[in-house]
Amino acid sequence: MLLSPPPNPYPTRFLTSLRFQCPNYEKFPGSGFSPARNFAVSTLRLSPPPKFSSYNLAINNDDFNLELGRLLAILPEDMRRRVNEHPELQDLIEVVMDLGRKPLARFPSGDFVLLDHPITLEDIQHATSLVGDFAVDNRAGISRTLHRISAIRNRKGAIIGLTCRVGRAISGSANLVRDLVKDGASLLLIGPPGVGKTTIIRDIARMLANDYKKRVMIVDTSNEIGGDGDIPHVGIGNARRMQVPHTDVQHKVLIEAVENHMPQVIVIDEIGTKLEAMAASTIAQRGIQLVATAHGVTIENLVINPALEMLVGGVQSVTLGDEEASRRGVQKTVQERKGPSTFSCGVEIITKTELHVHSNLEATVDAILLGCNPNFEVRKISQGPADEVKPRLLTFELPETRGEGGSSHASETNDGTPCNGSIVSEESNRKDEDALSIFLYGVRTIIIFGPSGLHYFVT
């Protein structure tokens, strides 16, 4: 079997980032700013992008070919031959084998039928005999690889279907969040299944252990991060791995990892229950850096999830007095964050090449509970010359305001919802600490109505 090395899917990084900064936020309680208070408007600036190292594969080409070959070896010979002949072999996602149906190989371009006749029980039994034991979550693996074999059983417990998913370790897949990881931020990554959460979190574990020499302990729910078998996959570097015998005791393994092995960093894959969320919150209070994943599309999904809301501080209903409700312009009963967030930063994985970074997770949750659109940084990986990092938004200077009157402006938030406000001229003798600096980020379009009636656009 002849396999060519896989292409590097992350050749270049582009960072798109505009930041909104409110130094005196505590002086502006409620849901908005007081229009009667004067504040200064400074230049709209582009935040400097962090420097990234070049992207490389976590394993060399020979090891990759060997691991892919070990997955294909569990397939019948005629299926294996058809897969090898496909031009997108290196991009293979998974192979699906269902009893009585034609087998499918799934590629980014679509499904490919491997046989003209249906799968037999002998085909499934042959495949299951070449992999490890299936745990209670109906998952198995191939020792020293990252591949995942998931079983479908009938009512009697017999396996009648298999999903053979290809696992890859890609060094550099987490470079878009390297600056956050280096600073010791606790990071929560969310995204739908198959978007690459496990790939990123595996590279974060390697990065922390190898590049920053930290004591990293991985709590591996289904052996997806460190691979199947007792010897961890080379993709996690020098990080250590604790296996979870049963998903119901993952929260206990989390506490055990802290109490017995003195880690500086805990990496968790797929927090899904309230007990696991409580354990993660306890760990965060002990001063340990947390890196975890959870299923969802946006941070808002976690806010409304009763089992996981603790990860973002929790939600409680608060009854306001008449005067306070009138001042805020809201109803008397509102929702507020109950306490501090377990994680300091949140990352929404949109695609394999685009991330939405919430560098202040508590501010994001507060904005969601107020009914506002949270601000975030958009970080993308784009094609281009090697090691080239360029901003993708233009810088723009706001026009100065003069005299007693102020100029009004309107802008669009991250989802395009108009957000109106006012700009008032600053007093000549005001102290610097009273000034409010505004840096908008994650904004697609900004429209400024200047004193002369001219319109300025930044996209």
N, C-alpha and C positions, 0 to 999 in steps of 0.2 A: 504494500500500500504506500503510495507516494503522496505526501502532503506538503504543500508549500507553506511557508511561514505566514501567519496572519498579518494583515496590514495594521499599522498603528492608527487607531480611531481617534486619537487626540493629538494632532500635530501642533496646534497653536491655540493660544488662549486670548480671548478678547474680554475685557472687563468693562461692563457698562454700569456706571454708578454715579448717581447724583444724590446727595445727602440732605436730609432735613434735620436741622439742629435747633433745639430750643433750650438754651442754657438756663433760663429762668422759668422753667416750666412750673415749679412749685408756686410761683407768684401769680399764676393764671389758673386757679382752680376751676373745676367745672368742665363742660364739654367744649368750650371755645375761648377765644381771647376777648378781653374787654375792649370794645371799640373806643372807649374814652381814654385808654392808656396810650401814650405815645411810645413808639418804638422805631428803631432804625432799620433800614433795609440795606444790606450789604450785597456785594457782588455774588451772583450765582456762579458757583465754581464747580469744577469737576474734581472729585476726590482722586488722589493718586492711586493708580492700580498697584497691588502688591506684585513683587517680583516672583516669578515662578521658574522652577527648574524645568529642564526638558522632560518630555514624556518618554518613558521606556516601558517595555513589557516586563511584567513581574517575573516571568519565567522565560528561559531562552527557547528558541524555536524548536530544538530537539525535544525538550520537555513538553512543549505544547502539542507537538505532533504525537508524542507518545500517549499523552493523556486523552486526546481526542480518539486515537486508535483504540484505547482501552474501553471507551464508551461504545464505539462502533462494533467492538468484538462481541458484545452481547446480542447483537442482531443476527438474524439468519443470513447466510452467505449471499443470497440473491438481493436482499435488502441492503446489505453493506456495500455491494457492488454498485447499486443504483445511487446510493448516497455519495460515494466517492466520485461518480461521474458528473455530479451536479456542479455547475460553475461557481456556486456560492457556498461551497463546502465550508470554507473558513468562517462563514457567518451563520452557520447552522445554529438554530435556537433550541429545537427539541424534536424528538421523534415520538409519535403517538401510535400506540398499538392497542387496539380494542378488539376483543373476541368477536369474530363474525363480520368484521369490517376491514376495508383496505387500509394498510398502514400509511401514515402521512409523515413527511419531513417538513418542518416549518422553518421557513427562511424569511428574512425581512421583506422579500418581494411577494411572499404568499406561500400557500401550502403546495407540496409536491407529492403526488401519489407514488409510492415506492413499489407496489406490487399490483398486479391485475387480479389477484385472488385474495380472499379474506384471510385474516390472521386465525390460526388454529390454537387450540389449547396447548399443544406441544411447543409452539413458538414462544408463548408466554412463559411456560415452565422452563424452557431453555434459558431465557433471559434472566428470570429470577434466580436460577441456580448459580449465576455468575456474579451476583452482587451480594452485598451484605444483608444482614437480617433486617426485616422491616419492623420499625418501632411502632408504638401505639398510634403515632400520627401517620402511619402508612407511608413512611418515607425510608428509603435506604440509599446507600451510596456505594461507590467503588473506592477502596482504600487508597489513600494518598492522592486523591483527586477531588475536585470540587463539583463533580457531576451529581445530580440528584435524580433518583428514580422514585417516582410516586405511583402508588398502586390504587386501583379501583377494585373493590370487592363486591361480591353479591351478598345476598342476605344470609348465606351460610358461611361467609367468611373466606370463600375462595377468590383468588385474584383473577379477574377477567379483563383487566385493562392496565396499561402502563404508560406513564409519561416520562420519557427519558430526556431530562433537561441538561443542556451543556453548561458547565460552569467554567468561568475564565477569571484569572487574576490579572488585572491590568494596573501596573504601577504608574501613578500619575493621574488616575481617575479622580482623586480627591484634591488635586492641586488648586482647584477653584476655591476651596475653603481652607487652604493651608494657613493663611494669616490668622483665621479664627482658632484653628487647632493649636498653632504655635503659641498664641496668647493665653492658652489654658481655658478657653471658653468651653462650657458644657453645651454640646451640640445635639439637637434633635432633628433627624431627617425624616421627612414624610413624603409619601408618594404612592401611587397605585402599584399593584403587583407588576413585576416585569420591567420597571423603569430603571433599575440599576441601584437600588438602595444597598443591597448586600455587597455589591462590587465596590461602592464608595466607602462603606464602613470598614471593609476589609483593608483597603488601602490606607485609611486613617489609622488603623491599628498598627500597620507596618510602619507608617510614617512616624508615629509617636515613639514606637519602640526602637527603630533603627536610626532615624534622623535626629530625634531629640532625646534619645537615651532615657526614656521614662519606663517605669515598671507598669506594663500594660497587661491586664487580665481580661480575656474574652470569655463571656458567658454565652456559649454557643448552643442555642435552642435546638436546632435540628442539624448540627454539624455543617451548616451552609457556609459559615465564615472560615473555619479551619479545615474543612474537608472531612471525609469519612475515615474511620480508623483511629487508632490510638496515637499515631504520630501526626502532628499537625502539618498542613500544607505549607510549602515554602512561601506562599503568597502573604502570610501574616508576619513574615520576618521573625524577629526575636520576641514577639508577643507570646504570652502563655495563654493556654486555652483550657477552660473547664467545661466539660460536657454536661448536658442536662438529661438525667435518666428519664424524666417524664415532664411534660409541659406544665403539669399541675404544681410542680415543686420548683419552678424556675425562680420564684421570689425567694425561696430558701437558699438556693444556690448563690443568688446575688449577695445575700447577707454573709454567707459562708466565705465567698471570695474576699470580702472586705476584712472579715475578722481573722481569717487564717493566713492570708498571703500578702498582706500589706501592700496593695497596689496603689499607684498614683493615678491610674486611669482605669475605668471600667467601661468595657464595650459590650453593649447589649443589642441583640437583633430581635426585632419584632416584639415590642412591648404591647400586650393586647388585653391584659386583665387589670382589675383594680388592685389586686394584691401586688402585681408586678410594679404598677405605678407607685404604690405606697413604698415598696422596697427601694425603688429608684429615688424617691423623695428623701428617704432616710439616708441613703448613701450620699446624696448631694449635701446634706447638712453636716456631713463629716469632712467636708473639704476635699472631696475626691472629684476629679474631672470625669464627667459622664459623656459618653457618645452612644446614641441609641437611635433605632428606627421605629417607626410606627406606620400602620396603614392609614392612608387618607390622601386627600388631594390638596387641601389648603389647611392653614392653621385653624380656620373657623371650624373645620370638621372635628378637631380635637376639643374645641371650646364647647361644642354641643354634644360631645360624647361623654355620657355619665361615667364610664369606666376609665377614661383617660384624661378627663378635665384637670385632674390633680397635677398632671405634667406641666400644665401652663398656669398653675396657680389656683385653679378651681373657680367656681362661679357661685355667687350668692345674690339673693334678692334683697334690696335695701329700700326702705320707705323713707322718703324725704319729707321735710316740712314744707308747708305752703310757700314760704319765702324762698327756700333753697330751690324748690322745683321751678318756681317762677323765674329765678335768676338764671338757672341753667336752661330754661325753655324746654323742659322735659316733663314726663308724667311723674306722679309722686312715687310710684314703684319702679325702680330701675335695677338693672343687673350690674354688679361690680365684681372685680377680681377679689377672691377671698383672701389670698395670701401670695407670698413670693413664688415665682415660677421655679420648677425643678431645674429647668434648663435656661441658660442665659441667651442662647441664640437658637433660631429655628431656620431650617432650610427646606424649602419646597422644591422637590425634584420634578421639574416640568417634563424634560426629555433627558436623554443621555448627554446632551450638550448644553443644556440650559438649566440654571438654578435661580430661584428667588430666595435671597438671603435676608432674613429679619435679624439684624444684629442686636436688637433690643426686643426680646420676645415679650416682655411684660408690657412695653409700650404698644406692641401689635395687638395683644389681647385687650388692653384698655380701649384701643380704637375700635376694635370689633364690637365690644360691649356697648360703646357709645353710638354704634350705628355708622361709624365712619369707615373709610377705606384705609387700611393700614399701609404704611410706606415700606418699601423694601428695595434691596439692591438686585439688579438683574445682572447675572454673570453668565457669560456665554463662551463656548469654545467654537472657534471658527477656523476655516481653512485659510492658510496663508504661509508666508515664509517662516522658517523655524525660529522659535524664541522671540517672535514679534508680538508685542503687547501694545495695543492702541485703544484709546477711548473712542466710543462710537457715538457720543453726543457732543454737540457744540457748546462752548462756553458762551455766556451772555451776561452783559452788565445791565442791571436795572437802571432806568433813568432816575436822576436825583429829584427829590421833591423839595419844593421851596415854598416859603411863606406859610400862611395860616392853613391854607387848604391842603388836602391830601388828594392823591390820585388813586382811584379804585382800580383793582385788577381782578381778573378771573383766570383760573387755571384748571386743568383737568388732572384728576387723581389717577391712580394706577389703572383703574378700570374705565376711565373716560368720564366719570361722573363730575359735573361742574362743581367747583368749590369756590364760593365768592368770599371776598374779604376786603379790607381797606388798608391803605398805607398812609400813615400820618407822619408829617415831618417831625424830625427829632429836635428837641430843645438844645440850644447851643451850649448850655451849661450843665447838661446831664452827664452823670458819671458813666464810665464805660460799662460797669457791671450792671447798669439798668437797661442796657441796650439788648434788643432781641435780634439775633442773627438768623436769617432764614436761608437754608440750603435745601432745595427741593430735589428729591431723588425718586426714581421709579416713575417719572412723569413722562408721558408720551408727547404731550403738546402743551405749551405754555403761551397764553395770549396776554399781552400787556397793553393796556390803554394808557398811553402817555399823556402828559399835560397838553400837548399840541394836537391831540386827537389821533395821532398816528398809532398804528397797530404793529406790534413786534411779535414775531413767532420764533419759537425754538422747538424743533422736533427731533 
